[in-house]
């Protein structure tokens, strides 16, 4: 099927959950894939809205995106998709990443989404298992993991809960460290870090905003740190295991292509992704005296 003839270029709204710098790999992958599919700059214009890591901005930005207007909205994550859904039931919405779109109410079912939303799903358990198996490979004595979680964040609690489920299956003990305010982070770590083999930090505004103090404490204490998001590793954490966002945004571009050519989101099955990305900070690994050869051989992205 050829690209639709339009009197004006198609308008694609990109609702970024973080900053342009943080999501640059995803935006470049998305734009490049659209061009590859025939949506060159004279045929489609991508307009960007950035939440800059502040989820409370999603509703406002989604509304701005809808009223721009745009022909299709692209975003990632359940919260951002939900805010976009609340802003429009008519404009197609494509998610590049959603952990459980049926359970979270984004689509009716994976085969026939049934509304104005479709996209790419990646199961949480796939990510958790690879992360824990990687720790077992690089830390021969790995038996106990502490999870630092903001108890006021439902998303962070869900992230921690999924990790606990997989940890039990693998025979790994878990210490749940509940912190809800900035001043509690270091005292909690000081009280619990002895006897644990690694620290997992859930992703939310509290932990991201205090990443420097968490990472400084961990390095001083020779405590390996693991995360879901690459940004923490770029800031000095040891490793992250999470979705390969560039690949998933390329898939999102394929959905946008089909929608702009006339397909209905309700009839486009949600794709399940198996593309998990492992990121490691070489300098941090060296400071922890970890055997780099075994770690780097399993790594998709190395931060020097």
C-alpha positions in Angstrom: 0.0 0.0 0.0 1.4 3.4 -0.9 1.6 6.3 1.5 -1.6 8.4 1.7 -1.7 11.5 -0.3 -2.3 14.5 2.0 -2.7 18.2 1.5 -0.4 18.7 4.5 2.1 16.5 6.2 0.8 14.0 8.8 1.4 15.2 12.4 2.8 12.7 14.9 2.7 13.7 18.6 5.6 12.3 20.6 4.9 12.5 24.4 8.3 12.0 26.0 8.3 10.8 29.6 11.8 12.1 30.4 14.1 14.8 28.8 15.2 15.1 25.2 18.8 14.2 26.2 17.7 11.1 28.1 15.4 9.8 25.4 17.6 10.8 22.5 18.3 7.2 21.4 14.6 6.4 21.4 13.6 9.5 19.4 16.3 9.0 16.8 15.4 5.4 16.4 11.7 6.3 16.0 12.3 9.1 13.5 14.8 7.1 11.5 12.3 4.2 11.2 9.5 6.4 10.1 11.7 7.8 7.3 12.7 4.3 6.3 9.0 3.5 6.0 8.4 6.4 3.7 7.4 9.2 6.1 10.1 11.7 5.2 10.0 15.3 6.5 7.7 16.5 3.7 5.2 13.7 4.5 5.2 13.6 8.3 6.2 16.1 11.1 7.0 14.8 14.6 6.1 17.2 17.4 7.5 16.7 20.8 6.2 17.3 24.3 8.5 16.5 27.3 7.5 15.5 30.8 11.1 15.7 32.0 10.7 12.9 34.5 7.7 14.5 36.1 4.6 12.2 35.8 2.3 14.9 37.1 2.8 16.7 33.8 1.5 13.8 31.7 -2.2 15.0 31.8 -1.4 18.6 30.8 1.0 17.6 28.0 -1.4 14.9 26.7 -4.1 17.5 26.5 -1.8 19.9 24.7 -0.9 17.2 22.3 -4.5 16.4 21.5 -5.4 20.0 20.9 -2.4 20.7 18.7 -3.9 18.7 17.0 -2.0 15.6 15.9 -3.0 12.5 13.8 -1.4 9.9 16.2 0.2 10.0 19.6 3.3 8.0 20.6 4.4 7.5 24.2 5.6 4.9 26.6 4.6 3.6 30.0 1.2 2.9 31.6 0.8 6.3 33.3 1.5 8.3 30.2 -0.7 6.2 28.0 -3.5 6.4 30.6 -3.3 10.2 30.6 -3.4 10.3 26.8 -6.5 8.0 26.8 -8.2 10.4 29.2 -7.5 13.2 26.8 -8.9 11.5 23.6 -10.8 8.5 22.6 -10.6 9.4 18.9 -6.9 10.1 18.1 -4.9 6.8 17.8 -2.4 6.2 20.6 0.7 3.9 20.2 2.7 2.8 23.2 6.3 1.8 22.7 6.3 0.1 26.1 3.7 -1.2 28.4 4.2 -4.0 30.9 0.7 -5.4 31.1 -1.6 -3.5 28.8 -4.6 -5.7 29.5 -4.4 -5.7 33.3 -3.7 -2.0 33.3 -6.8 -1.2 31.2 -5.0 0.1 28.1 -6.5 -2.5 25.7 -9.4 -5.0 25.9 -7.1 -7.9 24.8 -3.8 -8.3 23.0 -5.2 -9.8 19.8 -7.9 -7.1 19.3 -7.2 -4.1 21.4 -10.7 -2.7 20.7 -10.2 1.0 21.2 -7.9 3.7 20.0 -4.8 2.3 21.6 -2.2 -0.4 20.6 1.6 -0.9 20.7 4.4 -3.0 22.2 4.3 -5.0 25.5 7.2 -6.4 27.5 6.6 -8.6 30.4 8.1 -7.6 33.8 9.1 -11.2 34.7 11.3 -11.5 31.6 13.2 -8.4 32.8 13.4 -9.5 36.4 14.7 -13.0 35.6 17.5 -11.7 33.4 18.6 -9.2 36.0 18.7 -11.7 38.8 20.4 -14.3 36.7 23.0 -11.8 35.7 23.7 -10.9 39.3 24.1 -14.6 40.1 26.7 -14.9 37.2 28.8 -12.0 38.3 28.5 -12.3 42.1 29.3 -15.9 43.0 28.1 -15.4 46.6 24.9 -13.6 45.6 22.1 -14.7 47.9 20.4 -11.6 49.3 19.1 -8.5 47.5 17.9 -5.3 49.0 15.2 -3.4 47.2 15.0 0.4 47.8 11.4 1.4 47.0 9.3 4.5 47.5 6.2 3.1 49.4 4.2 6.1 48.2 4.6 5.1 44.5 2.2 2.4 43.3 4.4 1.9 40.2 7.5 1.4 42.3 5.7 -1.0 44.6 4.6 -3.0 41.5 8.2 -3.1 40.2 9.4 -4.3 43.6 6.7 -6.9 43.8 7.4 -8.4 40.5 11.1 -8.7 41.4 10.2 -10.4 44.7 8.1 -13.0 42.9 11.0 -14.0 40.5 13.5 -13.9 43.4 11.5 -16.4 45.4 11.5 -18.8 42.4 15.3 -18.5 42.1 15.9 -18.9 45.9 17.1 -15.4 46.5 16.3 -13.6 49.7 14.8 -10.1 49.6 15.1 -7.2 52.0 12.5 -4.5 51.2 13.7 -1.0 52.2 10.7 1.3 52.2 11.6 5.0 52.0 9.0 7.7 51.4 11.0 10.9 52.0 14.4 12.1 51.0 15.8 12.3 54.5 15.1 8.6 55.1 17.2 7.3 52.2 20.7 7.3 53.7 19.7 6.3 57.3 17.7 3.4 55.8 20.7 2.3 53.7 23.1 2.6 56.7 20.8 0.5 58.8 20.5 -2.4 56.3 23.4 -2.6 53.9 25.4 -5.0 55.9 24.7 -8.6 55.0 23.2 -7.8 51.6 25.0 -8.7 48.3 23.4 -6.1 46.0 21.0 -3.2 46.0 18.1 -2.8 43.5 16.7 0.7 43.3 13.2 1.1 41.8 12.5 3.9 39.3 10.4 6.8 40.5 10.8 10.5 41.1 12.1 10.2 44.6 14.9 7.7 43.8 15.9 9.5 40.5 16.0 12.9 42.3 18.3 11.4 44.9 20.4 9.1 42.7 23.7 10.9 43.5 23.5 10.2 47.3 22.4 6.6 46.7 25.2 5.9 44.3 27.8 7.7 46.5 26.8 5.6 49.5 26.8 2.4 47.5 30.3 3.0 46.0 31.7 3.8 49.5 30.1 0.7 50.8 31.3 -1.5 47.9 27.7 -2.4 47.2 26.7 -3.3 43.6 23.7 -1.4 42.4 21.1 -2.5 39.9 18.2 -0.7 38.2 15.6 -0.9 35.6 16.6 2.3 33.7 19.9 3.1 31.9 20.0 6.7 33.3 21.0 5.4 36.8 23.9 3.5 35.3 25.0 6.5 33.3 25.1 8.3 36.6 27.4 5.7 38.2 25.3 2.6 39.0 26.6 -0.8 38.1 24.1 -2.3 35.8 20.5 -1.9 34.5 18.3 -4.5 32.9 15.2 -3.2 31.1 13.4 -2.8 27.8 15.5 -2.1 24.7 13.7 1.2 24.1 15.3 1.9 20.7 14.0 -1.4 19.3 10.6 -0.8 20.9 10.3 2.7 19.5 11.2 1.3 16.1 8.3 -1.1 16.5 6.1 1.8 17.5 7.1 3.6 14.3 5.8 0.5 12.4 2.4 0.9 14.2 2.3 4.6 13.3 3.1 3.8 9.7 0.2 1.4 9.4 -2.2 3.8 11.2 -1.3 6.7 9.0 -1.9 4.5 6.0 -5.5 3.8 7.3 -5.3 0.9 9.7 -7.4 1.1 12.9 -5.6 0.7 16.3 -8.5 -1.5 17.5 -7.6 -4.1 14.8 -3.8 -4.0 15.3 -2.7 -6.7 17.7 -0.4 -5.7 20.5 3.1 -7.1 19.9 5.0 -8.8 22.7 8.6 -7.9 22.8 11.4 -10.2 24.0 14.1 -7.5 23.6 15.7 -6.9 27.0 18.8 -4.7 27.2 21.6 -5.1 29.7 23.7 -2.0 30.4 26.9 -1.9 32.5 29.1 0.9 33.8 32.7 -0.2 33.2 34.3 2.2 35.7 31.9 1.2 38.4 32.5 -2.5 37.7 36.2 -2.0 38.0 35.9 -0.1 41.3 33.9 -3.1 42.7 36.7 -5.4 41.4 34.2 -7.4 39.4 35.5 -9.8 36.7 34.8 -7.7 33.7 35.2 -10.3 31.0 32.3 -12.4 32.1 30.1 -9.3 32.7 30.9 -7.5 29.4 30.3 -10.6 27.3 26.6 -10.5 28.4 26.2 -6.7 27.9 24.3 -4.9 25.2 25.5 -1.4 26.2 28.7 -0.4 27.9 29.1 3.0 29.6 32.8 4.0 29.9 
